[in-house]
Amino acid sequence: MQISVPAPPPTPPQQPPAELPKTGPADIFGAGAAVSSITAAGYYWVQSRRNLINRLMNR
């Protein structure tokens, strides 16, 4: 009497781990430029409101 053992199923190929995109100087510069423009726009908006209030108060 012979006992046959089925062969194990084939293992799927391993995927390499996903890598995060590398950030370089251009990405850092772009983020800094975006923050700077938002800050500048906020500053000019506040200044325009102050000028408007000063003109209205000094009539």
PyMOL commands that place a pseudoatom at each C-alpha (Angstrom):
pseudoatom trace, name=CA, resn=MET, resi=1, chain=A, elem=C, hetatm=0, pos=[0.000, 0.000, 0.000]
pseudoatom trace, name=CA, resn=GLN, resi=2, chain=A, elem=C, hetatm=0, pos=[1.414, 3.356, -1.036]
pseudoatom trace, name=CA, resn=ILE, resi=3, chain=A, elem=C, hetatm=0, pos=[0.370, 6.718, 0.379]
pseudoatom trace, name=CA, resn=SER, resi=4, chain=A, elem=C, hetatm=0, pos=[0.711, 9.673, -1.915]
pseudoatom trace, name=CA, resn=VAL, resi=5, chain=A, elem=C, hetatm=0, pos=[1.038, 13.174, -0.521]
pseudoatom trace, name=CA, resn=PRO, resi=6, chain=A, elem=C, hetatm=0, pos=[-0.110, 16.007, -2.790]
pseudoatom trace, name=CA, resn=ALA, resi=7, chain=A, elem=C, hetatm=0, pos=[2.515, 18.601, -3.644]
pseudoatom trace, name=CA, resn=PRO, resi=8, chain=A, elem=C, hetatm=0, pos=[2.131, 21.960, -1.847]
pseudoatom trace, name=CA, resn=PRO, resi=9, chain=A, elem=C, hetatm=0, pos=[0.613, 24.734, -3.954]
pseudoatom trace, name=CA, resn=PRO, resi=10, chain=A, elem=C, hetatm=0, pos=[3.144, 27.086, -5.570]
pseudoatom trace, name=CA, resn=THR, resi=11, chain=A, elem=C, hetatm=0, pos=[3.870, 30.226, -3.598]
pseudoatom trace, name=CA, resn=PRO, resi=12, chain=A, elem=C, hetatm=0, pos=[3.039, 33.530, -5.321]
pseudoatom trace, name=CA, resn=PRO, resi=13, chain=A, elem=C, hetatm=0, pos=[6.014, 35.763, -6.170]
pseudoatom trace, name=CA, resn=GLN, resi=14, chain=A, elem=C, hetatm=0, pos=[6.867, 38.300, -3.497]
pseudoatom trace, name=CA, resn=GLN, resi=15, chain=A, elem=C, hetatm=0, pos=[6.282, 41.969, -4.313]
pseudoatom trace, name=CA, resn=PRO, resi=16, chain=A, elem=C, hetatm=0, pos=[9.008, 44.406, -3.287]
pseudoatom trace, name=CA, resn=PRO, resi=17, chain=A, elem=C, hetatm=0, pos=[7.878, 46.870, -0.611]
pseudoatom trace, name=CA, resn=ALA, resi=18, chain=A, elem=C, hetatm=0, pos=[6.430, 50.084, -1.947]
pseudoatom trace, name=CA, resn=GLU, resi=19, chain=A, elem=C, hetatm=0, pos=[8.770, 53.058, -1.721]
pseudoatom trace, name=CA, resn=LEU, resi=20, chain=A, elem=C, hetatm=0, pos=[7.724, 56.553, -0.820]
pseudoatom trace, name=CA, resn=PRO, resi=21, chain=A, elem=C, hetatm=0, pos=[8.577, 59.225, -3.365]
pseudoatom trace, name=CA, resn=LYS, resi=22, chain=A, elem=C, hetatm=0, pos=[11.852, 60.911, -2.676]
pseudoatom trace, name=CA, resn=THR, resi=23, chain=A, elem=C, hetatm=0, pos=[11.623, 64.573, -1.813]
pseudoatom trace, name=CA, resn=GLY, resi=24, chain=A, elem=C, hetatm=0, pos=[14.306, 66.849, -3.098]
pseudoatom trace, name=CA, resn=PRO, resi=25, chain=A, elem=C, hetatm=0, pos=[15.172, 70.516, -2.923]
pseudoatom trace, name=CA, resn=ALA, resi=26, chain=A, elem=C, hetatm=0, pos=[12.526, 71.396, -5.520]
pseudoatom trace, name=CA, resn=ASP, resi=27, chain=A, elem=C, hetatm=0, pos=[9.733, 69.988, -3.327]
pseudoatom trace, name=CA, resn=ILE, resi=28, chain=A, elem=C, hetatm=0, pos=[10.935, 71.913, -0.287]
pseudoatom trace, name=CA, resn=PHE, resi=29, chain=A, elem=C, hetatm=0, pos=[11.270, 75.089, -2.355]
pseudoatom trace, name=CA, resn=GLY, resi=30, chain=A, elem=C, hetatm=0, pos=[7.750, 74.633, -3.746]
pseudoatom trace, name=CA, resn=ALA, resi=31, chain=A, elem=C, hetatm=0, pos=[6.253, 74.194, -0.281]
pseudoatom trace, name=CA, resn=GLY, resi=32, chain=A, elem=C, hetatm=0, pos=[8.114, 77.268, 0.988]
pseudoatom trace, name=CA, resn=ALA, resi=33, chain=A, elem=C, hetatm=0, pos=[6.919, 79.334, -1.956]
pseudoatom trace, name=CA, resn=ALA, resi=34, chain=A, elem=C, hetatm=0, pos=[3.313, 78.268, -1.339]
pseudoatom trace, name=CA, resn=VAL, resi=35, chain=A, elem=C, hetatm=0, pos=[3.478, 79.222, 2.343]
pseudoatom trace, name=CA, resn=SER, resi=36, chain=A, elem=C, hetatm=0, pos=[5.147, 82.528, 1.479]
pseudoatom trace, name=CA, resn=SER, resi=37, chain=A, elem=C, hetatm=0, pos=[2.456, 83.453, -1.045]
pseudoatom trace, name=CA, resn=ILE, resi=38, chain=A, elem=C, hetatm=0, pos=[-0.333, 82.632, 1.398]
pseudoatom trace, name=CA, resn=THR, resi=39, chain=A, elem=C, hetatm=0, pos=[1.379, 84.745, 4.064]
pseudoatom trace, name=CA, resn=ALA, resi=40, chain=A, elem=C, hetatm=0, pos=[1.876, 87.660, 1.672]
pseudoatom trace, name=CA, resn=ALA, resi=41, chain=A, elem=C, hetatm=0, pos=[-1.758, 87.540, 0.526]
pseudoatom trace, name=CA, resn=GLY, resi=42, chain=A, elem=C, hetatm=0, pos=[-2.933, 87.567, 4.145]
pseudoatom trace, name=CA, resn=TYR, resi=43, chain=A, elem=C, hetatm=0, pos=[-0.659, 90.486, 4.975]
pseudoatom trace, name=CA, resn=TYR, resi=44, chain=A, elem=C, hetatm=0, pos=[-1.913, 92.581, 2.039]
pseudoatom trace, name=CA, resn=TRP, resi=45, chain=A, elem=C, hetatm=0, pos=[-5.536, 91.767, 2.873]
pseudoatom trace, name=CA, resn=VAL, resi=46, chain=A, elem=C, hetatm=0, pos=[-5.068, 92.912, 6.501]
pseudoatom trace, name=CA, resn=GLN, resi=47, chain=A, elem=C, hetatm=0, pos=[-3.274, 96.062, 5.356]
pseudoatom trace, name=CA, resn=SER, resi=48, chain=A, elem=C, hetatm=0, pos=[-6.087, 96.918, 2.931]
pseudoatom trace, name=CA, resn=ARG, resi=49, chain=A, elem=C, hetatm=0, pos=[-8.654, 96.529, 5.729]
pseudoatom trace, name=CA, resn=ARG, resi=50, chain=A, elem=C, hetatm=0, pos=[-6.583, 98.761, 8.025]
pseudoatom trace, name=CA, resn=ASN, resi=51, chain=A, elem=C, hetatm=0, pos=[-6.279, 101.418, 5.320]
pseudoatom trace, name=CA, resn=LEU, resi=52, chain=A, elem=C, hetatm=0, pos=[-10.021, 101.304, 4.655]
pseudoatom trace, name=CA, resn=ILE, resi=53, chain=A, elem=C, hetatm=0, pos=[-10.840, 101.689, 8.358]
pseudoatom trace, name=CA, resn=ASN, resi=54, chain=A, elem=C, hetatm=0, pos=[-8.354, 104.568, 8.705]
pseudoatom trace, name=CA, resn=ARG, resi=55, chain=A, elem=C, hetatm=0, pos=[-9.884, 106.373, 5.721]
pseudoatom trace, name=CA, resn=LEU, resi=56, chain=A, elem=C, hetatm=0, pos=[-13.386, 105.930, 7.110]
pseudoatom trace, name=CA, resn=MET, resi=57, chain=A, elem=C, hetatm=0, pos=[-12.376, 107.099, 10.596]
pseudoatom trace, name=CA, resn=ASN, resi=58, chain=A, elem=C, hetatm=0, pos=[-10.499, 110.187, 9.362]
pseudoatom trace, name=CA, resn=ARG, resi=59, chain=A, elem=C, hetatm=0, pos=[-13.286, 111.693, 7.260]
for i in range(1, 59): cmd.bond("trace and resi %d" % i, "trace and resi %d" % (i + 1))
show_as sticks, trace
zoom trace
